[in-house]
Amino acid sequence: MRRQRVQMIAPDALPAAHKRSKAQGRLAHGADKIDSEAESESNKSLSPQRIWQIVTLIPAGKVLSYGKVADLAGLPGRARYVSRALKLAPDSLNLPWHRVINSQGKISFAVNTPAFREQQELLRLDGVQVNQGKIALSEYEWQPCLATLMLQLSF
């Protein structure tokens, strides 16, 4: 078998574009924590009111995924923030938090936990069929019309 010779190139001899892409690759793969710290800082400045407002609009008998709530609130890619905002909501808001599920149409809580059973029961009381924690999005996903959003949202 024939061996190939590998030529080593000094880092300062690399073109600037290659150095940049290599650094960006490290950030993308989590080798550098600056990116994640910056993201957490931007999360702290987000206001949960938009999310709360969207969740209050979800009608009984319908559900919406965390990601779609974030999208409608003008916060694309912030599905995890939706979960955090729902946890921060004061009880006085009486948010229908149980109408928010994951993108696969499932209850996100671990099966047979008290939170899972509570969400399942609340959804069933709303008229949503729940089969082992799964909801048929084709039947129960809320798809608001543009007029609803424009007339009822304050942002």
C-alpha atoms as one frame of an Amber mdcrd trajectory, in Angstrom:
protein
   0.000   0.000   0.000   1.211   3.452  -0.833   1.361   6.199   1.811   0.401
   9.740   0.966   2.476  12.595   2.273   0.579  15.216   4.176   1.976  18.685
   3.988   1.560  20.773   7.128   0.726  24.441   6.638   1.510  27.027   9.261
  -1.697  28.741  10.529  -0.396  32.181   9.573  -0.003  30.959   5.984  -3.740
  30.182   5.669  -5.933  32.647   3.805  -8.061  34.896   6.021 -11.315  33.296
   4.801 -10.149  29.862   5.954  -9.168  31.178   9.378 -12.565  32.830   9.721
 -14.515  29.727   8.761 -12.469  27.592  11.120 -13.208  29.990  13.997 -16.881
  30.076  13.094 -16.887  26.275  13.076 -15.545  26.199  16.637 -18.315  28.543
  17.729 -20.956  26.476  15.977 -19.743  23.291  17.648 -19.694  24.749  21.160
 -15.916  24.895  21.569 -16.244  28.518  22.549 -18.783  29.505  25.216 -19.038
  33.154  24.172 -21.822  32.379  21.708 -23.976  30.576  24.277 -23.395  33.315
  26.861 -24.457  35.974  24.370 -27.594  33.987  23.587 -28.511  33.655  27.265
 -28.004  37.411  27.700 -30.445  38.122  24.862 -32.978  35.732  26.442 -32.870
  37.719  29.684 -33.930  40.858  27.851 -36.960  39.210  26.221 -40.335  40.090
  27.627 -42.789  37.209  28.173 -45.891  39.377  27.625 -46.025  38.611  23.896
 -45.994  34.899  24.591 -48.654  35.218  27.266 -50.829  37.181  24.856 -50.541
  34.508  22.133 -51.310  31.699  24.593 -54.452  33.495  25.834 -55.717  33.564
  22.234 -55.543  29.769  21.744 -59.202  28.699  21.813 -60.540  25.745  23.774
 -60.291  22.553  21.747 -57.127  23.711  19.961 -53.388  23.406  20.641 -50.239
  25.116  19.438 -46.599  24.064  19.587 -44.004  25.971  21.577 -42.255  26.913
  18.324 -45.402  28.283  16.700 -46.211  30.316  19.801 -42.716  31.813  19.552
 -43.178  32.512  15.829 -46.524  34.255  16.364 -45.004  36.281  19.196 -42.320
  37.538  16.811 -39.619  35.418  18.445 -38.726  32.770  15.849 -36.449  30.026
  17.096 -37.314  30.681  20.749 -39.457  27.614  21.557 -37.568  26.995  24.785
 -38.183  30.558  25.835 -41.925  29.921  25.495 -41.636  27.172  28.092 -39.706
  29.488  30.398 -42.225  32.310  29.919 -45.120  30.013  30.804 -43.349  29.029
  34.019 -42.878  32.726  34.869 -46.538  33.600  34.300 -48.381  34.787  37.393
 -51.323  32.593  38.416 -53.601  35.632  38.141 -53.297  35.491  34.319 -55.079
  32.109  34.189 -53.164  31.179  31.049 -54.356  28.091  29.188 -50.783  26.724
  29.344 -52.071  23.212  28.757 -52.851  24.087  25.119 -49.134  24.397  24.325
 -47.450  21.148  23.279 -44.261  20.113  21.511 -43.774  20.152  17.733 -44.413
  16.415  17.479 -47.912  16.885  18.865 -47.035  15.411  22.237 -47.238  16.526
  25.834 -43.697  17.452  26.818 -43.846  16.283  30.427 -42.594  12.800  31.264
 -45.332  10.175  31.002 -47.324   9.465  34.179 -45.956  12.433  36.109 -48.478
  14.675  37.889 -47.838  17.476  35.344 -48.403  15.059  32.426 -51.684  13.805
  33.901 -52.855  17.364  34.651 -52.163  18.599  31.117 -53.783  15.531  29.602
 -56.904  15.989  31.741 -57.153  19.722  30.971 -56.843  19.051  27.239 -59.552
  16.383  27.426 -61.818  18.799  29.303 -61.251  21.232  26.399 -62.461  18.553
  23.976 -59.034  17.554  22.632 -58.490  13.832  22.154 -55.247  12.755  23.790
 -53.962   9.269  23.058 -51.015   8.300  25.294 -49.864  11.915  25.418 -50.204
  12.469  21.647 -52.544  14.950  19.964 -53.462  14.869  16.276 -52.129  18.210
  15.048 -53.999  17.811  11.754 -57.244  18.019  13.727 -56.463  20.172  16.776
 -53.719  22.606  15.770 -54.881  26.205  15.979 -54.339  28.145  12.765 -55.338
  31.733  13.467 -56.456  33.970  10.652 -54.492  37.127   9.996 -57.425  39.326
  11.036 -57.513  37.677  14.475 -53.844  38.372  15.014 -53.973  41.944  13.718
 -57.009  42.917  15.760 -56.173  41.184  19.023 -52.415  41.578  19.399 -50.939
  44.719  20.897 -47.565  44.356  19.190
